[in-house]
Amino acid sequence: MEDKPAREDVVNAFRSDRLLKLGLITVIASTLFFGFGGGLVGWLLGLLAPDYYRVTFDLGPNTDATQVGLGLGVTQGAFAGVIVGCVVLLSTAWYKSRIQKAVLNQFEDE
């Protein structure tokens, strides 16, 4: 005879604080990763093609295009990271809720 977990154990496993912490870490890591990547791309664009920022934003000739690129890249990358992190978090939460519902339905069938 198999030892099956109690219904309360299954419910508590899905309500764990670990899931909340993991979701928060996912959003933060995604924000940092995309912010770093966006900053790197923006900085490289400002370094290799400085006229792009000068023409796009009507900057003066004395404006450092690498700083503009770095700033814009970090902010746009971080925003994209928050969006991606939240999408991952929401899809994971949806998936976990579907699993929990299926497991709890097994208890009701018995």
URUR-V932418 format. One line per field, one symbol per residue. psi: psi as a letter, one per 40 degrees, with the letter a starting at -180 (. if undefined). burial: I if it has 24 or more other C-alpha atoms within 12 Angstrom, else O. A space follows every 10 residues. Layout:
BEGIN
psi=???
burial=???
END
This chain:
BEGIN
psi=hihiiidddd dddeeidddd dddddddddd dddddddddd ddddddddgd ddddddefii dehhdddddd dddddddddd dddddddddd dddddddddd ddddddddd.
burial=OOOOOOOOOO OOOIOOOOOO OOIOOIIIII IIIIIIIIII IIIIIIOOOI OOIOOOOOOO OOOOIIIIII IIIIIIIIII IIOIIOOOIO OOOOOOOOOO OOIOOOOOOO
END
